[in-house]
Amino acid sequence: MVDLYGAQPMPFDGFLFASRVVVAKEAHTSSSVKDLIVAAKGVDDAKWEGTYTKETGGILTVRSELGEPIHKIATRGVKLWKEFDDTVFKLPKEKRAAWLKERKAEKPVPFIPILDATFEVWFKKDSLWAAEDIDAVFDQDPQRVCILQGPVAVKHSKVKGEPIKDMLGNITSILAQKLLDRIYGGDESMSIILVLSQSHSLRTAWPLLTFVMRSRRTRSYTLLAILFPNLPSGSKLLPVLVWTGQERFSSHPQLSRVPPTSTILSAGSLHLAKKRVVIDTEDGQRVSVSFFGAARSYGDHKPNFKAVETKYNAASRLIDVTVFENRHDVSVPLQFQFEYKPSMGFAPIHEIAADRNKRIKEFYWKLWFGDNEVLPEIDKPSAALLATKASSSRPCVPMQFKLQWISLLSLVGSNDFRIVKGSSPLKAGDVCKAEARIVSVINFDAGKSVKVKGFVTRDGLPVIEVVSSFLYRGRFDDFQNTFELLEEPDYVVELPDDSSVGVLNPKEWFEWEDETKPLLAGTILVFRVKSEVTYRNKTCYRSVSASGDVFVRNPIKRPVKVASVDFLNDDSRGNPVVDYLHRHGKPEGLMTPLANDIMATPPGVAVFNSPSTNEPYSKVSGDFNPIHINPYFSDFASLPGTITHGMRSSAATRRYIETVVAQGRLDRVIAYDVGFVGMILPGDELTVNIKHIGMQDGNIVVKVQTVNQRGEKVLEATAEVAQPTTVYVFTGQGSQERGVEWSFTTTPQPRAPCGMRPTLISPQSMGSPIIEIVKNPKEKTIHFGGIKGQAIRQRYMDMTYDTMDKDGNVKTLRPVLCAWSCNAGDGPVARSCGEIRTSIQMDHRVVSISNVTQVAFLESRIYPKA
């Protein structure tokens, strides 16, 4: 299908046999009609379209009374039908009667017909019934009958009156042979055979879902050690065959592998049972099967650890399955319960959903906190991030360090990290607190979406904002428990005329604060609004509330509050406040896309491998979710293997953003939004592709995609990277004339006050006022003692510049003009005045001096004072 039509094959749930069974013994088709069907040769799938133009394989395609193509045996009647389709039925209806009545070259028919524009309807209507009642046809001639048959299906109709049992049996045999050719290369000895004793009854059989180790690369299956403790008397175990995918061997005379034909019905979803053991027992007996030997993705397998235990009660037909996880040599059980319903052959095993979530919650709670742990207080104590050594320049902490929510019972869909505007990144040694709240619970067709927003605070002020989204797959209709808290972006609304003011002013949710200064046309408003909604169903809100403030910007662009927003309503289909902003406003701070994306990572550079085991990361991060480390759990969850932690993949991808885009400066990555779109398995080779796609508030916006060695996309992210702090160096400002700087302080012109202003800020920033440097002293001493001295010293040390070596590589050198080292003491440092003066000019505050001087000089010329 992909090669022929460029589309994937259509999924199906069954087969519908129509024209193929028309010749069956049980069909009501007339005998002479069956003869014509069997006589038709038919065609292969590649040639069936030839029936549209001519007889092909004994089949013609004509146009039905509904105007759609339909395949029929090429009898004389169908050939006439085809001729009329190509002639009279192609004419407009108003011309058909004339064509039928006024054919000058032929004699009229020996009867008086009613030939009008509806001739096509009467000719084609109800044309199929005669195939089942040939006696009603003139001369019992099957050539006058319309017989439905497809050009490909008729090829397989070879026998007249074949019983339907034989026909379907032959189809099944051919299908089985094709599967045998595809999977086992046509070697029947390689196939799996189910051997059942004559006394075996499906009514009393015990279908047991077992747990297997499955190798992802070889697709082989291995049945682990199985013990049958204390089987009840009268139990009969069926002959067994264990299949490894490479060879056939008998590991135990009482074990058997059964083809995966059974399914499990769990929470409305069907799951295939990969392996079963069938045990024939007496009615009412209890049977227990235990699997020993803990399977781990890393380290030794402990042979005495009970990994799985399954109990079956034939009287109640209940199956209890307990899967155990090894946590620090302590067995943590996870219990499931199923009911066996043999009357439902398509899904005989049904999971009992009562208390299922409670059992899972208890399992994860014990897994993460231990058996004796109690629920901790919500206000947890602060956690300190301590540096490994004392340093005046503390390393920044990566953004992912802040995310360590206790995992819920579903896969994390996305994580969004953002540094709060105006805050500095966390550093080792900071004492922080974390707080979080659920901001939305929404029911979708795919399941229930939960979004959690949290902040990491330092000294009571938020530093990092983290938003995590979760998706619980399933069907949910508890809309009474759903809600959403929304923080809308700032919207700019322009009111160009009185009509736009008249639209906004009467809104009941809009309240202008100062009535003495009414809202006028030409005003530009900035709305900062928060909304909260609760849902009644998928399309209607149970309640809607919106609140916020409205600002205008003063001449220095600072917001000044002028109005407020307050709205509350029940049973609403929308949010009128947000709807107004969408219609009349524009959101601020949107990304400006580039005309063409720029690839930031050269091919083959950003490549890494996922770890072969996830256990070390689980121990460090505290995420002991067994689907990452226990093949039993990942197999039970229908996962292809023990999947790699999403947060580890996120951090590994972010590393390339820091090195490639941020040039090693972690603090420049101010936002990182990552979504997990695929599963990463141990040992996967992953390639990170980074594209520069736009700018936002002067920051670089990049799009990141991580793909595996099979070309499958597993991770998507966007990041916002701040521009590096830049210092513009201007030298030679006094080279035209000796003492020009000092003249700024002695002249009565506007340059004098401009030259004196830096004395207010320069001592605090660089350790020496400019007024002293421009006097050309032979030497100037700058003190680095105390807290202020350390800050002054750090400003000098932060000055770096990039240069290119002889090989074309960019190198960053530091400091620009200073020779002291990073380990210099806190005492005074003496340097020549020229060195200090040039260094002073590098500070961006000093750059503004020349600008202020030019403005003041122009003012003195344009507006001379008396």
Sequence and secondary structure as in RCSB ss.txt:
>XXXX:A:sequence
MVDLYGAQPMPFDGFLFASRVVVAKEAHTSSSVKDLIVAAKGVDDAKWEGTYTKETGGILTVRSELGEPIHKIAT
RGVKLWKEFDDTVFKLPKEKRAAWLKERKAEKPVPFIPILDATFEVWFKKDSLWAAEDIDAVFDQDPQRVCILQG
PVAVKHSKVKGEPIKDMLGNITSILAQKLLDRIYGGDESMSIILVLSQSHSLRTAWPLLTFVMRSRRTRSYTLLA
ILFPNLPSGSKLLPVLVWTGQERFSSHPQLSRVPPTSTILSAGSLHLAKKRVVIDTEDGQRVSVSFFGAARSYGD
HKPNFKAVETKYNAASRLIDVTVFENRHDVSVPLQFQFEYKPSMGFAPIHEIAADRNKRIKEFYWKLWFGDNEVL
PEIDKPSAALLATKASSSRPCVPMQFKLQWISLLSLVGSNDFRIVKGSSPLKAGDVCKAEARIVSVINFDAGKSV
KVKGFVTRDGLPVIEVVSSFLYRGRFDDFQNTFELLEEPDYVVELPDDSSVGVLNPKEWFEWEDETKPLLAGTIL
VFRVKSEVTYRNKTCYRSVSASGDVFVRNPIKRPVKVASVDFLNDDSRGNPVVDYLHRHGKPEGLMTPLANDIMA
TPPGVAVFNSPSTNEPYSKVSGDFNPIHINPYFSDFASLPGTITHGMRSSAATRRYIETVVAQGRLDRVIAYDVG
FVGMILPGDELTVNIKHIGMQDGNIVVKVQTVNQRGEKVLEATAEVAQPTTVYVFTGQGSQERGVEWSFTTTPQP
RAPCGMRPTLISPQSMGSPIIEIVKNPKEKTIHFGGIKGQAIRQRYMDMTYDTMDKDGNVKTLRPVLCAWSCNAG
DGPVARSCGEIRTSIQMDHRVVSISNVTQVAFLESRIYPKA
>XXXX:A:secstr
 HHHHSS     S    SGGGTTBTTS   HHHHHHHHH     GGGGGGGGTS BTTEEEEE TTS EEEEE  
HHHHHHHHHHHTGGGS HHHHHHHHH  TTS   SS    STTHHHHHHTT SGGGG GGGSGGG GGGS  B  
TTGGGG  STTB HHHHHHHHHHHHHHHHHHHHHTT GGGS      TT  TTTEEEEE   EE TTT  EE   
EE TT  TT EE    EE SS EE S TT     S  EEEETTEEEE   EEEEE  TT EEEEEEES   SSS 
  TTSEEEEEEEETTTTEEEEEEEEEETTEEEEEEEEEEE TT TT  EEE  TTHHHHHHHHHHHHHH TT   
  SS   EE   SS  SS  B  GGGG      SS EEEEEEEE TT    BTT EEEEEEEEEEEEEETTEEEE
EEEEEEEETTEEEEEEEEEEEEES    GGG EEEEE   EEEE  SHHHHHHHTT TTEEES TTS   TT EE
EEEEEEEEEESSSS EEEEEEEEEEEEE TTS EEEEEEEEEEEEEESS HHHHHHHHHEEESS  EEEEEEEE 
S TTTSEEE  S SHHHHHHH    GGGT HHHHHHTT SS    HHHHHHHHHHHIIIIISTT GGGEEEEEEE
E S   TT EEEEEEEEEEEETTEEEEEEEEE TTS EEEEEEEEE           TTSSSTTHHHHHHH SST
HHHHHHGGGGTHHHHHSS HHHHTT  SEEEE   HHHHHHHHHHHHH  EEEE TTS EEEES SS    TT  
SS EEEEHHHHHHHHHHSHHHHHHHHHHHHHHHHHHHS   
